[in-house]
Amino acid sequence: MIALSEDTGGSAGDRLRLCNHTRSVDPESPDTHNCVLPYYLFHESVTHYTVFIYGHVTPAIIAVTMATNCLTCFVLTRPNMRSPTNVILVAMATSDTLTGVIPLPALVRFFTLGGCYDWVPFPWCRPYIFLTDHVPTVFHTASIWLTVALALQRYVYIEHQHLAKRYCHVTSAVWTIFFVYVCALAMQMPRFTELHFTPIIVQSILRPSTAISGCYFDFAPTIGSHVGLHFSLYYWFRIVFCHLVPCSLLVGLNIRLGCTIRRSKHRHERLMREKLRCQTGRRPNDDGPVRLGSREGNAATLMLVAVVGLAIVVEVPLACFVVVVVVENTLGVALVGGSVGVVTAFLNLFIVLGYPVNFVIYCVMSRQFRRTLADVVRMREVTSPVTPPTLP
């Protein structure tokens, strides 16, 4: 990212031609004194490893994610599966899918088809930034906070049932989703207008005899000379409210849910044994565990603990890396250096890999989900169950 140097006269077109076709003849100035650099992707932070990850591995995983999450949404919206928890799970699946699908056209255009080895065409300059950074970040942020809402909702169901009956219903879940999306969009809004793109005619890198319309960018006048302040405020705000706070809440709530499951299991075992002793007049047999009437409820909670745990495993490394990069840029110390692009590519791959795993968790840990999925696959009409849905 290179901005214009100080102006020494001449039109913009003159300066661009000087930059792109000749060297500076001013002995007191470096060759790029009045130059702009056209937008180019394949530089020191984009290597052949990142091209392979973004161009071949990631699109394949996104295709799998689209299939699994579409099945997830179709199953969880069946009449017998509608519940406040499942409404949030559908929103999470939708956010995860859009996080992967939105950058897919840019990934295919520049990394699968090799467009990253040449200047970025002017019609792609702004769409590339929006498709690969700004818009996916909105949905990824929403997904993180929806996971927090899911864990908090389940905690309320288990620990404060009197509050759950009043506040945890489908309507409140829908309003929660709407609020999360609005906040996620508001967090990213400063980035949507920070760059100004200008077309520039340059020689193609791959075909030197061909002139193409590239672009260069500068920061918008609203930012002016406060570029450092702008990015410092944005990234530190993001570290706190998109990484530190939600990850801390997820860890704390998951620990509480795990402890609650264990206490609930012991309590129900004791009550069932007491009930058995009162009915038979015998002392309870401690040879093995007693079948619990709330087994399905505990299994549902355990499934959500696994979903939240997966989010923690995926998000914590990303949060740590963002902190390191921001500290590196703020203090001017070399912590990661030229490996930023490669590490970012692997972390993004790690995040995308987690999306289909949620579908596996649902299939393995939810009997009702498996039954409904089987009915959907067999194209059978799903009838209303005798008992209410396992997931409240």
N, C-alpha and C positions, 0 to 999 in steps of 0.2 A: 504494500500500500504506500504509494509515493504521491505526495501532493506537489502542487506547483511551487517552484522556487519564487523568489522575489521578482517582481516585474521590472524589466529594464527597457520597456518600450516595444513597439511593433505590435501588429495585429496577432490575434490568436492563431490565425491560419499560418502566418509567417513563422511563429514560434514552433508550431507543430511540424511544418516542413523542415525547419532547421533541425529539430530533434530527430525526425524520422529518416532524413535523407542525407544529412551532412553532420560533421562534427563542428563544435564551437571553435571559432577562430580567435576568440578573445583569450590571450595568454594569461590573463589574470583570473580567468574563470574555468572551472572544470567543464568537461564536455557536456554534462547534463544540467548546466546551470539554469537554463530556462525551459527545460524539457518536461514532458509528461511521459509516463510509462503506460502504454495500453494494458488493459486488463488481461492478465495471463494467469492460468491456473497451475501449470507445471513448473513450479519453482522449488526452492529448497525444502519447503514443508510438504510438498506433494511429490511422492516418490513412486517407483514402480509398485511398491507394496500397497500404497494407498489406492493406486489405480486398480490393482487387482481386487482389493476389498470392495471398493465402491462400485466398480464396473461389473464384477462377476459374482462375488459372494453375496453382497447385500441385496441385489435385485432378486436372487433366488430365494433368500430368506423372506423378503417382503412378499413374494408370491405365495409362499406357504402361510405367512401371517394373514394375508387376505382371505385365504380359504378357511383357515381355522377360526378366525374371528368372525367371519360371516356366518359360519355354523354356530358359533357361540351366541351371537346376537339372535339368530333365528330360533335357537333352542330356548334361550332365556326370555324371549318375548311370547312364548306359547302361553295360552290361558292358564295352564296348570303350574306355570313357573313364575308368574308375575308376583313380585314382592318388592319392597323398598331396597333390599340388598341387591336383588337381581337387576333392578333399574340402574344402580350405580355400576354393577359389573358390566352392563351393556354400554354405559357411557365410557368406562375404562377401555373396553375392547374397541369402541369406535375411535377414541383418542389415539390408542396405540396404532390402529390401522392407518389413520390419517398421518400420523407421525412418520410412518414408513412410505406411504403411497405418494404423498405430496412431493417429496424430492425425487421420486423415481424417474420422471421425464428428464430432469437435468442429469441424473446419474447415468442414464442410458446414453444421452446425447454426448456427454463430455468424457465419461470414463469407459463405458462399454464400447462406444463407437470411435473413441480416440480423439474427440474434440478438444481434450485438455492440452494437446500438444501444439495447439495453435492459439492465436489471439481469440478472445471471446468475442463473437459477433455482437454488434451493437444491439440488435433486437433481443439478445439473450442476457445482456448485462444486468439489468434490474431483475428480470424473472429468475435468473440464477441465484441471486442473493436472497430473494424472497422464498424460492422453492427449497433451497438447501439450508437456510438459516432461520429467517424471521418467522415464517408460518409454522414450520415443524416445531419450533421452540414453544409456540403458543400451546399446541396440543400436548407436547411432552410435559410442560408445566401443569396443564390441566390434569393429565394422567397421574402425576405425582400427588396432587392435592385430592383427587378423587380417591386414591388409595388411602390417604389419611382419613377421608370421610368414611370410607368403608370400614376401616379399623375402629374408628370412633363410634360408628353406628353399632357395630357388633358388641363393643364394650358396653355401650348403654343398654343394649338388649339383655346382656348377661348380668351386669352389676346393678342396674337401675331400671327394673322392668316397669315401675310406675311412670317413669319419664318416657320410656319407649312407647307405651300405649298412647301417649299424648303427642309426642314429637316425631316419632319414627314411623312414617307412613309414606305411601307412594308420592303424594303431593309434595311433602317436605323434601323427599329425595330429588324430585324434579327441580324444585327451587334451588337446592344445594348445587346441582349440576350447573344450572344457569348461572349462579353466583360465581362458581369456580371458573367457568369459561370467561365471564366478563372480567374477572380479576386477572386471569392469565393473559387476556388480550391487552388489558391496561398496562401490565408489566412490560410488554414488548412494544407498545406503541412508540416510545422514543426512538426505536431503531428503524421504524418504517420510513422516516423522512430524513435520516441523517446524511444520506449520500446524494450527490447530484452527478448524473452521467452525461458525458458529452461525446458525440460521435467523432471518429478520427479515421482517416484513410491510411492504412499501413500495408506493407508488403507481407504476404502470408509467410509464415515460418516453414510450413510444409511445402508450399508451392511459391517459391520466391518471385516467379514471374507474374504472379497474380496479386492484384490489389484487393483488399477486403475492407469492409467497414467495421473497424473495431471500436473501442471506447476507452476512455479514461474517466476516473471519478475523483471528485473532490468533495469535501464536507460542505454540507448545506450552510447558508449564511446564518441560520438560527444557531448553529454551533460555533461558527467563527473560530476564534483563537482559543476556545475552551475545550478542545478535543480531549485532552488528558482528563479534565474534570468530568466531562461527559461520560467517558468510558469507565472511569473509576467509580462514579456514582452508580452507573448501571450494573457493573459486574459485582460490586460489593453488595448492592441491594439484592441482586440475584443470588449471590452466595448465601445471604441470610435467609431470604424468604422462599427460595426455590430449592435450596439444598440443606442448609443447617437446620432450620426450623422443621420442615417436613420430615427429614430423616430422623431427627431426634424424637419427634412425635411417633413415627412409625416404630422405632426401636422400643420406646417406652410402652406404647400400646400393645405391641406384640408380646413383650415380656409379661405384661399384665394379663393378656388373653391366655397365654400359656399357663401361667400360674392359676388362673381362674378355672381352666379346663381340668387341671390336676385336682384342685380343691373340689370342684363339682363332681368329679369321678369318685373321690373318696367319700364325699357326703352321700351320694346316691347309693354307693355300695353299703354304707352303714345303714341307711334308711331301708333298703331292700332286705337286708339281713334282719333288721328289727321286725319288719313286716312278716318275713318268713317265720321268725320265731313266734310271733303272736298268732299266726294262723295254724302252725303245726304243734305248738307247745314245745318245740325243741330249740336247742341253742343253734345259732347259725353255723353252718359248716364253712370253715375257712379254707377248704381244700383248693378252691379256685375262685376266680372272680364271678360276681353275680351279673346276669344279663341286665342291662340298664334300660329302663324305659325311655331314657333320653339319649340313647346311643346315636340316633340320627342327628339330634341337635348338636351333640359333641362333635360328631364327624363333620358337620357343616362348619362349626367354629374352627376345627382343626384345618379344614380346607382353606378358610380365609386366612388363618395364621400362615399357611404355606404360601398363599398369594402375596401377602404382605412381606413375608420373609424373602421371597424372590425379589420384590421391589427394593428391599434394603440391600441385598447382595449386589444388585445392578447399579443402584444410585450412589451408594457410598464411595466406590472408587471414582466415579465421575465427579462427585462433590470434592473429593480430595485433590483430584487433578486440576479442577477449576481454581481452587484456592491456591495451589502451587503456581499456576500460570499467572494469576492476578497478582500475587505477591512478587513474582519475578518481574512483571512489567511495572509494578508500582515502585519497587525499591531499586530496580535496575540491576538485579543480581541474576547470574546465570544458573538456573536450577534444572531446567529441561533442555534449553537451547534449541538446536535444530531438530529435535525428536518430537516436537509438538504435533506435527502433522501425522506422524505414524502412530503415536499414542492416541491421538484423537480418533483416528480411523479404527483402531482396535476397540476403544471404549464404545464408539458408536455401534460397532459390530456386536459387542457384548450386550448392549441395550436391545438391539433388534432381535438378537437370539432369544432374549427373554420373552418376547411376545407370544410365540407359539407354545412356549412351556406352560403358560397359563391354561391353555386348552387341555394339555395333558393332565394338569393338576385337577381340573374339573372332571375329566373322564375317570381318573383313578380314584378320586376321593369323594365323589358325589354319585350315589346310586341313582337318585332321581334324575340327575343330568344324563347319565348313561341311558336310562330307560327312555327319556324323552328324545334323546339323540337317535336312539335306535328306531323309534317310531317315525321320526322325521326322515331318516335315511330310507326306511321301508315305505315312505309315503303313506303312512297310516294316520288316521285322524286321532289326534291326542285328546283323550277324554279327561274330564276333570277328575282329580284323584279323590279318594274317599277322605283322606287326611289332607290338611293344609300343607302348602309347600314347606320343605325342610328349612329353606333359607327365608327368614322373616323379611 
